């Protein structure tokens, strides 16, 4: 992913909030700001939400031995009595 450097002015309370979130989430302040900006742009209709896995498409060759539906959707196994179990 490419980045463009921007220099902005924020309020002290915004800085404090960004720092706190970054520490809580174990990420950088820049990542917090990028995520907030993405959410704002999507809400305002200036940007479509991007699939976080889009960059992975075409990265691998050949069929996958993994049934990916089993990962994303619960597939009941023989003998399972709990149909509401989650992974």
DRENDO-1510 file (C-alpha; in Angstrom, 1 decimal, always signed):
<recs>
REC; n; res; u; v; w
REC; 1; UNK; +0.0; +0.0; +0.0 .
REC; 2; UNK; +1.3; +3.4; -0.9 .
REC; 3; UNK; +1.1; +6.4; +1.4 .
REC; 4; UNK; +1.1; +10.2; +0.8 .
REC; 5; UNK; +2.5; +12.3; +3.6 .
REC; 6; UNK; +0.1; +15.0; +4.9 .
REC; 7; UNK; +0.7; +17.5; +7.7 .
REC; 8; UNK; -2.4; +18.6; +9.6 .
REC; 9; UNK; -3.3; +20.5; +12.7 .
REC; 10; UNK; -5.5; +18.8; +15.4 .
REC; 11; UNK; -6.7; +19.9; +18.8 .
REC; 12; UNK; -5.0; +18.7; +22.0 .
REC; 13; UNK; -8.1; +16.7; +22.9 .
REC; 14; UNK; -8.0; +15.0; +19.4 .
REC; 15; UNK; -4.3; +14.2; +19.9 .
REC; 16; UNK; -5.0; +12.7; +23.4 .
REC; 17; UNK; -7.8; +10.6; +22.0 .
REC; 18; UNK; -5.8; +9.3; +19.1 .
REC; 19; UNK; -2.9; +8.4; +21.4 .
REC; 20; UNK; -5.2; +6.6; +23.8 .
REC; 21; UNK; -6.8; +4.6; +21.0 .
REC; 22; UNK; -3.5; +3.7; +19.5 .
REC; 23; UNK; -2.2; +2.4; +22.8 .
REC; 24; UNK; -5.4; +0.5; +23.5 .
REC; 25; UNK; -5.5; -1.1; +20.1 .
REC; 26; UNK; -1.7; -1.7; +19.8 .
REC; 27; UNK; -1.4; +0.2; +16.6 .
REC; 28; UNK; +0.1; +3.5; +15.3 .
REC; 29; UNK; -1.6; +6.9; +15.6 .
REC; 30; UNK; -1.4; +7.1; +11.8 .
REC; 31; UNK; -3.4; +3.8; +11.4 .
REC; 32; UNK; -6.1; +5.2; +13.7 .
REC; 33; UNK; -6.3; +8.4; +11.6 .
REC; 34; UNK; -6.3; +6.5; +8.3 .
REC; 35; UNK; -9.2; +4.2; +9.5 .
REC; 36; UNK; -11.2; +7.2; +10.8 .
REC; 37; UNK; -10.7; +9.1; +7.5 .
REC; 38; UNK; -11.7; +6.0; +5.5 .
REC; 39; UNK; -14.9; +5.6; +7.6 .
REC; 40; UNK; -15.7; +9.3; +7.2 .
REC; 41; UNK; -15.2; +9.2; +3.4 .
REC; 42; UNK; -17.4; +6.2; +3.0 .
REC; 43; UNK; -20.1; +7.7; +5.1 .
REC; 44; UNK; -20.0; +11.0; +3.1 .
REC; 45; UNK; -20.1; +9.0; -0.2 .
REC; 46; UNK; -16.6; +10.1; -1.4 .
REC; 47; UNK; -15.2; +6.7; -1.3 .
REC; 48; UNK; -16.4; +3.1; -1.5 .
REC; 49; UNK; -15.4; +0.7; +1.2 .
REC; 50; UNK; -12.5; -1.4; +0.0 .
REC; 51; UNK; -12.4; -5.1; +0.5 .
REC; 52; UNK; -9.5; -5.7; +2.9 .
REC; 53; UNK; -8.6; -8.9; +1.1 .
REC; 54; UNK; -8.7; -7.4; -2.5 .
REC; 55; UNK; -4.9; -7.2; -2.6 .
REC; 56; UNK; -4.7; -11.0; -2.1 .
REC; 57; UNK; -6.7; -11.9; -5.2 .
REC; 58; UNK; -4.5; -13.5; -7.7 .
REC; 59; UNK; -1.6; -13.8; -5.3 .
REC; 60; UNK; -1.7; -17.6; -5.3 .
REC; 61; UNK; -1.9; -20.1; -8.1 .
REC; 62; UNK; -4.0; -23.3; -8.4 .
REC; 63; UNK; -6.9; -24.6; -6.5 .
REC; 64; UNK; -7.0; -24.4; -2.7 .
REC; 65; UNK; -7.2; -27.6; -0.7 .
REC; 66; UNK; -9.1; -25.6; +2.0 .
REC; 67; UNK; -12.9; -25.3; +1.8 .
REC; 68; UNK; -13.1; -21.6; +2.6 .
REC; 69; UNK; -16.9; -21.8; +3.2 .
REC; 70; UNK; -16.1; -23.9; +6.3 .
REC; 71; UNK; -14.1; -21.1; +7.6 .
REC; 72; UNK; -16.7; -18.3; +7.1 .
REC; 73; UNK; -19.9; -20.3; +7.6 .
REC; 74; UNK; -20.4; -22.9; +10.2 .
REC; 75; UNK; -20.9; -26.3; +8.6 .
REC; 76; UNK; -22.5; -28.8; +11.0 .
REC; 77; UNK; -20.5; -32.0; +11.5 .
REC; 78; UNK; -22.1; -35.4; +11.9 .
REC; 79; UNK; -23.3; -35.8; +15.5 .
REC; 80; UNK; -23.3; -32.1; +16.3 .
REC; 81; UNK; -26.3; -31.2; +18.4 .
REC; 82; UNK; -25.5; -27.5; +18.9 .
REC; 83; UNK; -26.6; -25.8; +15.7 .
REC; 84; UNK; -25.7; -22.3; +17.1 .
REC; 85; UNK; -22.1; -22.9; +17.9 .
REC; 86; UNK; -19.6; -20.4; +16.8 .
REC; 87; UNK; -16.0; -20.7; +15.9 .
</recs>
